[in-house]
Amino acid sequence: FAAKSANGTSIIKIISATMFAAQSARLVTRNVVVPAGRQQQKRGFINWLTNYPDKVMETKRIQQAGGTCQGEYNPTWLKQPGDNITLMIGAGLCGYGLILSSMGMYKLATGKGKKD
């Protein structure tokens, strides 16, 4: 008595084929040789993540230079290098969007630019 699967093969044949494949895989991987000049990676990426340099105090020193409550004359968010560039890009995008939206409102209000 042997149980049959949906396509007609016996379950015993399927199990024995699976066991054979597992044993063959073990034999093949056991005999793999790593080339002489090549070494295994020794946690390079993980070490880079866990041993990342701590720059918190350096950034804190820059942010607190001259005090933190200086208001409009020396805002904290403009003290690091590159902050001015970020401000200009953001202001430019906001200005561009404001101009385009006002042009659109004008065209809607006056009926200009319609596609007939």
KANOR-V961530 format. One line per field, one symbol per residue. ss: DSSP state (a for helix, b for strand, c for the rest). psi: psi as a letter, one per 20 degrees, with the letter a starting at -180 (. if undefined). burial: 1 if it has 24 or more other C-alpha atoms within 12 Angstrom, else 0. A space follows every 50 residues. Layout:
# KANOR-V961530
ss: ???
psi: ???
burial: ???
This chain:
# KANOR-V961530
ss: cccbcccccbaaaaaaaaaaaaaaaaaaaacccccccccccccaaaaaaa cccccaaaaaaaaccccccccccccaaaccccaaaaaaaaaaaaaaaaaa aaaaaaaaaacccccc
psi: opqqahjiqqhghgghhghggghggggghhjpppqgiprqpmkggghhgh kppokghghhgghjpjrimicihmqhjjhqpihhgggggghggggghggg hhgggghghijqjqo.
burial: 00000000000000000000000000000000000000000000000000 00000000000000000000000001101000000000000000000000 0000000000000000
